[in-house]
Amino acid sequence: MQNNKVSILIPFKNTAHFLPECLNSILNQGYINWEVIAINDHSEDKSFEVLSDYAQNDSRIKVFNNEGQGIIPALRTAYVKTSGIFITRMDSDDIMKPNRVEHMVNALIENGKGHVSVGQVKYFSERGISNGYERYEQWLNHLTSFGKNYTEIYKECVIPSPCWMAHREDFDVSGAFEPDRYPEDYDLTFRFYENGLKIIPCTETLHLWRDYDSRTSRTHEHYAQNYFLDIKLHYFLKLDYDKNRPLTIWGAGFKGKTIAKKLLEHQIDFVWLCDNPKKIGKKIYGKELVHFKALESLENPQSLITVANETAQQEIRHFFSELKQLPMHDYFFFC
């Protein structure tokens, strides 16, 4: 391993139109001790040719074909070919700010092993950014500015897949790209959390995140809502669930019903809370929905909140505060 060398992993598929901007942003990095390991995931356009041309002009860029099919096999194919002591990922349709790699390397050197370096992100699109993506960007960057990303990990992926860097040793301890679990970036974030890797706060925008209709995260089934719920529940039961405490679900919308059904499949009992008068007293999957104040009579419960409305979430937080219950210990927002 070369001293302080950074391995940048880029899976790509049919992004020939965007690759020059992406690769030029890497070539323009102030930090020059890097390698790009780019993996062609069965592209049908000129992506492989574009990358091959760049590889011929700069020996730091290497391009290979995916030994499997899909993003996870592509990342595995890339990782075994890396030689850096720092590992990061890049999406083939995005753009790095010129100081991204240097900033992340310096942060990891300063803080040492056991840390993940992240950066703030900014969406951009030829057709403008939707309000939902804008709110996600603001929420994510707020967490990143304080390094408090894990505090809301059950809501949404709190580390952007193309804007993190870790020591190889920490990355290996966290399982690298071994699990076959999508969305792979969310799963990796949970494994960083599981292994106690600390997030280094960052107040700088280091990555420009391109949004467009055919982006993989918008179109592939692996990034559908049910996959996110599967990951959330998998890691909650593994990392934060205390089987000796009563469990509640608050909310009976799509997410609440999905989680309830999965808990029943796991034969895990729960109390189903609701603040909708039209649903209280009714049964879903054989479980009766009860008024949320039933929480007051439970001894030391844990609660999964599936209510998405932000105003309602504030009211729910206030309710738990009055009960002297704490986030990420007593209650967990799942949306």
C-alpha positions in Angstrom: 0.0 0.0 0.0 1.3 3.4 -0.9 1.4 6.1 1.7 -1.8 8.1 1.8 -2.9 6.8 -1.6 -6.7 7.1 -2.2 -8.6 4.5 -4.2 -11.7 5.9 -5.9 -14.2 3.3 -6.9 -16.5 4.1 -9.8 -19.1 1.7 -11.0 -20.6 2.9 -14.3 -23.4 2.0 -16.7 -24.6 4.0 -19.7 -23.3 7.4 -18.4 -21.1 8.3 -21.4 -22.7 11.7 -21.5 -21.7 12.6 -18.0 -18.3 10.8 -17.6 -16.1 13.5 -19.0 -17.3 16.0 -16.3 -16.9 13.4 -13.6 -13.4 12.3 -14.6 -12.2 15.9 -15.2 -13.3 16.8 -11.7 -11.1 14.0 -10.4 -8.2 15.0 -12.6 -8.6 18.6 -11.3 -8.2 17.5 -7.7 -5.5 19.4 -5.7 -4.6 16.1 -4.1 -2.9 13.9 -6.8 -2.0 10.6 -5.0 -5.1 8.7 -6.1 -6.2 5.9 -8.4 -9.5 5.4 -10.1 -10.8 1.8 -10.4 -13.7 2.1 -12.8 -16.0 -0.9 -13.4 -18.1 -1.2 -16.5 -21.5 -2.7 -15.5 -22.5 -3.9 -19.0 -22.9 -0.5 -20.6 -24.7 -0.3 -23.9 -23.4 3.2 -24.8 -19.9 4.5 -25.3 -19.1 4.6 -21.6 -16.4 2.0 -21.7 -14.7 3.8 -24.7 -14.8 7.1 -22.9 -13.2 5.7 -19.8 -10.6 3.7 -21.8 -9.5 6.9 -23.5 -9.0 8.6 -20.1 -7.1 5.5 -18.9 -4.7 5.7 -21.9 -3.9 9.3 -21.0 -3.5 8.8 -17.3 -2.1 5.7 -15.7 -3.9 6.4 -12.4 -7.2 5.5 -14.1 -7.9 1.8 -14.6 -11.0 0.4 -16.2 -12.4 -3.2 -16.0 -15.6 -5.1 -16.8 -17.9 -6.2 -14.0 -17.4 -9.8 -13.0 -21.1 -9.9 -12.1 -24.0 -7.8 -12.8 -25.2 -4.8 -10.8 -23.7 -2.2 -8.5 -22.6 -4.4 -5.6 -20.8 -6.9 -7.8 -19.2 -4.0 -9.6 -18.0 -2.5 -6.3 -16.6 -5.9 -5.3 -14.8 -6.2 -8.6 -13.3 -2.8 -8.1 -12.3 -3.2 -4.5 -10.1 -6.3 -5.0 -8.1 -4.2 -7.5 -7.4 -1.3 -5.2 -4.0 -0.4 -3.6 -4.8 2.7 -1.6 -5.0 3.0 2.2 -8.0 5.3 1.9 -11.2 4.1 0.2 -13.9 6.3 -1.3 -16.6 6.0 -3.9 -17.7 8.2 -6.8 -20.8 8.1 -9.0 -20.0 8.3 -12.7 -22.6 11.1 -13.2 -21.5 13.4 -10.4 -18.8 16.1 -9.9 -16.2 16.4 -7.2 -15.3 19.9 -5.9 -11.5 20.5 -6.5 -10.7 20.1 -2.8 -12.8 17.0 -2.0 -10.1 14.4 -1.9 -7.6 16.6 -0.1 -10.1 17.6 2.5 -11.2 14.1 3.3 -7.6 12.7 3.5 -6.6 15.5 5.8 -9.6 14.9 8.0 -8.8 11.2 8.3 -5.1 11.8 9.0 -6.0 14.4 11.7 -8.6 12.2 13.4 -7.1 8.8 12.9 -8.6 5.4 12.4 -12.1 4.7 13.6 -13.5 7.7 11.7 -15.4 8.3 8.4 -14.8 11.5 6.5 -17.9 13.0 4.8 -18.8 16.2 3.0 -21.7 18.3 2.3 -23.5 17.8 -1.0 -25.4 19.9 -3.4 -27.9 18.6 -5.9 -27.9 20.0 -9.5 -30.1 19.3 -12.5 -30.9 20.7 -15.9 -34.6 20.8 -15.0 -34.3 22.1 -11.5 -34.4 20.3 -8.1 -37.6 19.2 -6.6 -38.7 20.3 -3.1 -38.2 16.8 -1.7 -34.6 16.6 -2.9 -33.9 20.1 -1.6 -35.2 19.2 1.8 -33.2 16.0 1.9 -30.1 18.0 0.9 -30.7 20.5 3.7 -31.4 17.8 6.3 -28.4 15.8 5.3 -26.0 18.8 5.3 -27.3 19.9 8.7 -26.4 16.5 10.2 -23.1 16.5 8.5 -22.1 19.9 9.7 -22.2 18.6 13.3 -21.2 15.0 12.6 -24.5 13.9 14.1 -25.5 11.7 11.1 -26.3 8.6 13.1 -28.9 10.4 15.3 -31.4 10.1 12.5 -30.1 7.0 10.7 -33.5 5.2 10.8 -35.1 8.0 8.8 -33.1 7.9 5.7 -29.5 7.2 4.5 -27.4 9.7 6.4 -24.1 9.3 4.5 -24.3 10.2 0.7 -22.9 7.2 -1.2 -20.5 9.2 -3.4 -19.2 11.5 -0.6 -17.4 9.5 2.1 -13.9 8.2 2.7 -12.6 5.7 5.2 -9.3 4.0 6.2 -9.1 0.6 4.4 -8.8 -1.2 7.8 -12.0 0.4 9.1 -13.7 -0.4 5.8 -12.7 -4.0 5.9 -13.9 -4.3 9.6 -17.2 -2.9 8.4 -17.6 -5.6 5.8 -16.6 -3.7 2.7 -19.0 -4.6 -0.1 -19.7 -8.1 1.0 -23.4 -8.0 2.0 -25.9 -8.6 -0.8 -28.3 -5.9 0.6 -29.7 -3.0 -1.3 -29.7 0.0 -1.1 -25.9 -0.7 -0.7 -25.1 2.8 0.4 -27.6 2.7 3.2 -26.5 -0.8 4.3 -22.8 0.4 4.4 -23.9 3.4 6.5 -25.5 1.1 9.0 -22.4 -1.0 9.1 -20.3 2.1 9.9 -22.7 2.8 12.7 -22.6 -0.8 13.9 -18.8 -0.8 14.1 -18.7 2.5 16.0 -17.0 4.6 13.3 -17.3 8.3 14.2 -18.4 10.8 11.6 -16.1 13.8 11.2 -18.1 17.0 11.0 -17.8 19.0 7.7 -19.3 22.4 6.8 -18.0 22.5 3.2 -19.7 21.4 0.0 -17.4 18.7 -1.4 -19.7 16.9 -3.9 -22.1 17.9 -6.6 -24.9 15.4 -6.9 -26.6 15.2 -10.3 -30.3 14.4 -10.5 -32.1 13.2 -13.6 -35.0 11.0 -14.5 -33.0 7.9 -15.5 -30.6 8.0 -12.5 -30.3 4.5 -11.0 -31.5 5.5 -7.6 -34.7 6.8 -9.2 -35.4 3.8 -11.6 -34.0 0.6 -10.2 -36.2 -1.6 -8.0 -33.4 -2.0 -5.4 -34.0 1.6 -4.4 -37.8 1.2 -3.9 -39.3 2.1 -0.5 -39.7 -1.5 0.7 -35.9 -2.1 0.4 -35.3 0.9 2.7 -37.8 -0.4 5.2 -36.2 -3.9 5.1 -32.8 -2.4 6.0 -34.1 -0.2 8.8 -35.9 -3.1 10.5 -33.0 -5.5 9.9 -30.5 -3.2 11.7 -33.0 -2.0 14.4 -33.6 -5.6 15.4 -29.9 -6.4 15.3 -28.4 -3.2 16.9 -31.0 -1.3 19.0 -33.9 -3.5 19.8 -34.2 -4.7 23.4 -36.4 -7.8 23.5 -36.9 -7.3 27.2 -38.7 -4.1 26.6 -42.2 -3.7 25.1 -42.2 -2.5 21.5 -44.7 -0.1 19.9 -45.4 1.1 16.4 -46.8 4.6 16.0 -48.7 5.1 12.8 -50.8 2.9 10.5 -49.9 4.3 7.0 -48.0 2.3 4.4 -44.8 2.2 6.4 -46.5 1.4 9.7 -48.4 -1.5 8.1 -45.4 -2.8 6.3 -43.3 -2.8 9.5 -46.2 -4.3 11.5 -46.5 -7.1 9.0 -42.7 -7.9 9.1 -42.7 -7.9 12.9 -45.6 -10.4 12.9 -43.6 -12.5 10.4 -40.7 -12.4 12.9 -43.1 -13.4 15.7 -42.3 -10.2 17.6 -45.2 -8.8 19.6 -45.9 -5.1 19.7 -48.5 -2.5 20.7 -49.9 -0.5 17.7 -50.4 3.2 18.5 -52.4 5.6 16.5 -53.6 9.2 16.7 -56.2 8.9 14.0 -59.7 8.7 15.6 -61.0 6.9 12.5 -58.5 4.0 13.0 -58.4 3.7 16.8 -60.1 0.5 17.8 -59.9 -1.1 14.4 -57.8 -4.2 13.7 -55.2 -4.6 11.0 -53.5 -8.0 10.6 -55.4 -9.0 13.7 -53.8 -6.3 15.8 -56.0 -3.6 17.4 -54.9 0.0 17.0 -55.0 1.9 20.3 -54.7 5.5 21.3 -51.1 6.7 21.6 -51.6 7.6 25.2 -51.5 3.9 26.0 -47.7 4.4 25.8 -47.9 6.0 29.3 -49.0 2.7 30.8 -46.2 0.7 29.3 -43.1 0.0 31.4 -39.9 1.2 29.6 -41.1 0.8 26.0 -39.3 1.2 22.7 -41.2 2.9 19.9 -40.9 2.9 16.1 -42.4 6.1 14.7 -43.7 5.8 11.1 -45.6 9.2 10.9 -44.1 11.2 8.1 -45.8 14.6 8.6 -43.1 17.0 10.0 -45.6 18.9 12.2 -46.9 15.7 13.7 -43.3 14.6 14.2 -42.6 17.7 16.3 -45.7 17.0 18.4 -44.6 13.4 18.9 -41.1 14.5 20.0 -42.7 16.8 22.5 -44.9 13.9 23.8 -41.8 11.7 24.3 -40.0 14.5 25.9 -42.7 14.9 28.5 -42.4 11.2 29.2 -38.6 11.7 29.6 -37.9 9.3 26.8 -34.9 9.7 24.6 -34.3 9.5 20.8 -32.2 6.6 19.5 -32.8 4.8 22.9 -36.5 4.9 23.6 -37.9 6.0 20.3 -36.8 5.8 16.6 -38.1 7.7 13.7 -38.5 5.4 10.7 -39.5 8.2 8.3 
